């Protein structure tokens, strides 16, 4: 799994028909790399997420073949009350 943070949404007015309903999000990983991940959860910009890639991501969609290589599988709960900015 990869940990990252959603930095934006990708808007696409046209998609291949085998791509399920859901959002495409741009995610920055802890290493600074960026990737596009399919989001079935409804995550928002700034949210910390967990991502899986490859055949595990594609296998999530039972009954159809989906062209998904990166899938957001969880939203990481964060306690923002104890963090302060200097």
TIPA-155026 format. One record per residue (C-alpha): y, z negated, x; residue number from 0. Coordinates in Angstrom, 1 decimal. Layout:
<sites>
SITE       Y       Z       X  pos
SITE       Y       Z       X  NUM
...
</sites>
This chain:
<sites>
SITE       Y       Z       X  pos
SITE     0.0     0.0     0.0    0
SITE     3.6     0.6     1.0    1
SITE     6.5    -1.6     0.2    2
SITE     9.9     0.0    -0.5    3
SITE    13.0    -0.1    -2.5    4
SITE    14.1     2.4    -5.1    5
SITE    17.3     4.2    -3.9    6
SITE    17.7     6.8    -6.6    7
SITE    16.2     8.9    -9.4    8
SITE    15.3    12.6    -9.0    9
SITE    16.2    14.7   -12.0   10
SITE    14.1    17.7   -12.8   11
SITE    14.7    19.8   -15.9   12
SITE    11.5    21.9   -15.2   13
SITE     8.1    20.5   -14.2   14
SITE     4.6    21.7   -14.0   15
SITE     2.8    21.0   -17.2   16
SITE     0.1    18.8   -15.5   17
SITE     2.8    16.2   -14.4   18
SITE     2.7    13.4   -16.9   19
SITE     5.7    11.8   -18.6   20
SITE     7.5     9.5   -16.2   21
SITE    10.2     9.4   -13.6   22
SITE    10.4    10.6   -10.1   23
SITE    12.1     8.1    -7.9   24
SITE    13.4     8.2    -4.3   25
SITE    12.1     5.2    -2.4   26
SITE    13.1     4.0     1.1   27
SITE    10.2     2.2     2.9   28
SITE    10.5    -0.8     5.2   29
SITE    10.3     1.6     8.2   30
SITE    13.3     3.5     6.9   31
SITE    11.3     6.6     5.8   32
SITE    12.1     8.1     2.4   33
SITE     9.6     9.5    -0.1   34
SITE     9.5    10.6    -3.7   35
SITE     7.1     8.6    -5.9   36
SITE     6.0     9.0    -9.5   37
SITE     7.0     5.9   -11.6   38
SITE     5.0     5.1   -14.8   39
SITE     6.5     1.6   -14.9   40
SITE    10.2     2.3   -15.6   41
SITE    11.6     0.8   -12.3   42
SITE    15.4     0.9   -11.6   43
SITE    17.5     1.7    -8.6   44
SITE    17.6    -1.3    -6.2   45
SITE    14.2    -2.6    -7.3   46
SITE    11.5    -3.5    -4.7   47
SITE     8.3    -1.7    -5.4   48
SITE     4.7    -1.2    -4.1   49
SITE     3.4     2.3    -3.7   50
SITE     0.0     3.9    -3.1   51
SITE    -0.5     7.4    -1.9   52
SITE    -3.1    10.2    -1.7   53
SITE    -6.2    10.4    -3.8   54
SITE    -5.8     6.8    -5.1   55
SITE    -2.4     7.8    -6.6   56
SITE    -3.8    11.0    -8.1   57
SITE    -6.9     9.2    -9.5   58
SITE    -4.7     6.9   -11.6   59
SITE    -4.4     9.7   -14.2   60
SITE    -7.8     9.7   -16.0   61
SITE    -8.8    12.8   -17.9   62
SITE    -6.4    15.2   -16.1   63
SITE    -5.5    16.3   -12.6   64
SITE    -1.9    15.3   -11.8   65
SITE     0.0    16.6    -8.8   66
SITE     1.0    13.1    -7.7   67
SITE     0.8    12.0    -4.1   68
SITE     2.8     8.8    -4.3   69
SITE     2.6     6.4    -7.2   70
SITE     4.6     3.2    -7.9   71
SITE     1.9     0.6    -8.8   72
SITE     4.0    -2.5    -9.0   73
SITE     7.4    -4.0    -9.1   74
SITE     8.0    -6.9    -6.7   75
SITE     9.6   -10.0    -8.2   76
SITE    12.5   -11.3    -6.1   77
SITE    14.4   -14.5    -6.3   78
SITE    18.0   -13.4    -5.9   79
SITE    19.5   -16.8    -6.8   80
SITE    18.8   -18.3    -3.3   81
SITE    20.2   -15.3    -1.4   82
SITE    23.9   -15.3    -0.5   83
SITE    26.1   -12.8     1.1   84
SITE    28.4   -13.8     4.0   85
</sites>
